[in-house]
Amino acid sequence: MAIPENARKYWRANLKYLAVLLLIWFAVSFGCGILFKDFLNRYSLGGFKLGFWFAQQGSIYVFVILIFVYVWLMNRLDKKHGYNEK
């Protein structure tokens, strides 16, 4: 059974969004919390070193923000491809 071209384009765009957003989350959680920790620890946020803050709190905040960005992107993609619920 052949998959319609519209569905194929929709799924490809969805996977692209997921890849970019997960890459951002990885860069923030692994990069800022581990790789760039020494550089970020020169600064503080709320009394805590910034590298520690990103490792403990920052990556969670970024993840929640990325969830809202994903919802917004998917709503736009749904409308573009005719899959919106309204």
C-alpha distance (Angstrom), angle and dihedral (degrees) to the residues before:
residue distance angle dihedral
M1 . . .
A2 3.79 . .
I3 3.79 120.4 .
P4 3.84 113.2 -129.2
E5 3.80 114.7 -109.2
N6 3.82 91.5 -122.0
A7 3.81 90.8 57.4
R8 3.80 91.2 46.7
K9 3.82 92.0 52.9
Y10 3.80 90.5 46.0
W11 3.80 92.7 52.2
R12 3.82 92.8 45.0
A13 3.81 90.9 52.7
N14 3.82 90.5 46.5
L15 3.80 91.4 53.2
K16 3.80 90.6 47.9
Y17 3.81 90.7 52.9
L18 3.80 90.9 48.6
A19 3.79 93.1 49.0
V20 3.81 94.0 49.9
L21 3.80 94.5 45.2
L22 3.80 93.3 46.8
L23 3.80 89.9 48.1
I24 3.81 89.6 53.4
W25 3.80 90.8 49.1
F26 3.81 91.4 48.0
A27 3.81 91.4 49.0
V28 3.80 91.7 51.1
S29 3.79 98.1 42.1
F30 3.81 99.8 38.2
G31 3.79 99.5 24.9
C32 3.79 100.5 43.8
G33 3.79 95.7 32.2
I34 3.80 98.2 45.3
L35 3.81 117.3 4.6
F36 3.82 99.8 41.5
K37 3.81 95.0 29.9
D38 3.79 95.4 113.5
F39 3.81 92.9 51.1
L40 3.81 93.3 44.9
N41 3.81 92.7 47.1
R42 3.80 88.4 71.5
Y43 3.80 86.1 76.6
S44 3.78 131.0 52.3
L45 3.78 135.7 -147.7
G46 3.78 120.1 -164.2
G47 3.78 91.2 -11.9
F48 3.80 94.1 -53.5
K49 3.77 128.4 105.1
L50 3.80 109.3 -99.3
G51 3.82 94.7 -125.6
F52 3.81 90.3 54.1
W53 3.81 90.7 45.5
F54 3.81 92.4 53.7
A55 3.79 91.3 47.6
Q56 3.81 93.0 50.1
Q57 3.82 106.8 29.1
G58 3.79 113.2 -1.9
S59 3.79 97.6 69.2
I60 3.81 90.3 51.3
Y61 3.81 91.7 51.4
V62 3.79 91.0 47.8
F63 3.81 90.0 49.4
V64 3.82 91.7 53.5
I65 3.81 91.0 47.7
L66 3.81 89.9 49.4
I67 3.82 89.7 53.6
F68 3.81 89.7 58.2
V69 3.81 91.1 45.2
Y70 3.82 89.6 51.2
V71 3.81 91.6 50.7
W72 3.79 90.6 50.0
L73 3.82 92.4 47.6
M74 3.81 92.6 47.1
N75 3.80 92.4 49.4
R76 3.81 88.8 54.1
L77 3.80 91.0 46.3
D78 3.81 91.7 48.5
K79 3.81 91.1 53.5
K80 3.80 91.9 45.9
H81 3.80 92.8 53.8
G82 3.80 98.0 36.1
Y83 3.81 98.1 -107.9
N84 3.79 97.4 115.7
E85 3.79 117.2 127.9
K86 3.81 97.5 -135.8
